[in-house]
C-alpha cells in the first residue's frame, strides 16, 4: 500500500517574482493616492484657488495652514475662540475686514463659513508674506501675531534674512512653523509632480 506524502507544492521562482512586483507596484500607486485623498486632501479647492490667486499666495501654503489649524473641520473652534478652517480670531477678523474695506454684511459668526474664513485667512497670510518675504515668518505671524514677530525681529531674537524657527523663544510657535512647513512641503511634492 502506497503512502501519501504531504509535500507542499512550491511556486516557481518566476511566479513569486511576478507576485512580488505586483505588490510593489500596488503599494507605489496606492500610497500617493491615500496620501493625497486622506492625509493631504484638497478640500474647499474652489475657495482656496479663488482667494489664494486673488491675494497672490501659494495655494499649497493655504492648504498647509488649514491642515495644521483645523484639519479641514469647518466648525472647529479653539479654546481661545478662533473659528473655522483657518482659525480666525475676532481681532484678526476685524483687522482684515478693515484692511480689505469689506462693506459686506459679514459678521464674525460667519467665520465658520468656508468661503469667508478662507478669504480672510488668505488675505492675512498674503499680507504677512508680502511684509516678511518668508513663508516661515508669515506662519510665525499667523500663529503669534505680527506685533510679536516684529518685536522678535527688532530685538534681534530672530533674523528675518536668515530665519531659523529654533531661534523663537518657547516651543509652540517654532513647532507650529515646522508643522506648517512639513505640510507645505508634502502638498507641494504630492501635487506638483
PEHUHU-V556778 format. One record per residue. PHI is phi as a letter, one per 40 degrees, with the letter a starting at -180 (* if undefined). Layout:
BEGIN
phi=PHI
phi=PHI
END
This chain:
BEGIN
phi=*
phi=c
phi=b
phi=c
phi=b
phi=c
phi=c
phi=c
phi=c
phi=c
phi=c
phi=c
phi=d
phi=c
phi=c
phi=c
phi=c
phi=c
phi=c
phi=d
phi=c
phi=c
phi=c
phi=c
phi=c
phi=c
phi=c
phi=c
phi=c
phi=c
phi=c
phi=c
phi=c
phi=c
phi=c
phi=c
phi=c
phi=b
phi=c
phi=b
phi=c
phi=b
phi=c
phi=g
phi=c
phi=d
phi=c
phi=c
phi=c
phi=d
phi=c
phi=c
phi=c
phi=d
phi=b
phi=g
phi=b
phi=c
phi=c
phi=c
phi=c
phi=c
phi=d
phi=c
phi=c
phi=c
phi=d
phi=c
phi=c
phi=b
phi=f
phi=g
phi=c
phi=c
phi=c
phi=c
phi=a
phi=c
phi=c
phi=c
phi=g
phi=c
phi=b
phi=g
phi=d
phi=b
phi=f
phi=c
phi=c
phi=c
phi=c
phi=c
phi=d
phi=c
phi=c
phi=c
phi=d
phi=c
phi=c
phi=c
phi=f
phi=c
phi=c
phi=c
phi=c
phi=b
phi=b
phi=c
phi=d
phi=c
phi=c
phi=c
phi=c
phi=d
phi=d
phi=c
phi=c
phi=c
phi=d
phi=c
phi=c
phi=c
phi=c
phi=d
phi=c
phi=c
phi=c
phi=c
phi=c
phi=c
phi=c
phi=b
phi=f
phi=a
phi=c
phi=c
phi=c
phi=c
phi=c
phi=c
phi=c
phi=c
phi=c
phi=b
phi=h
phi=c
phi=c
phi=c
phi=c
phi=d
phi=c
phi=c
phi=c
phi=c
phi=c
phi=g
phi=c
phi=b
phi=b
phi=c
phi=c
phi=b
phi=c
phi=b
phi=d
phi=c
phi=c
phi=c
phi=c
phi=g
phi=b
phi=c
phi=c
phi=d
phi=c
phi=d
phi=d
phi=c
phi=c
phi=c
phi=c
phi=c
phi=c
phi=d
phi=c
phi=c
phi=c
phi=c
phi=c
phi=c
phi=b
phi=b
phi=c
END
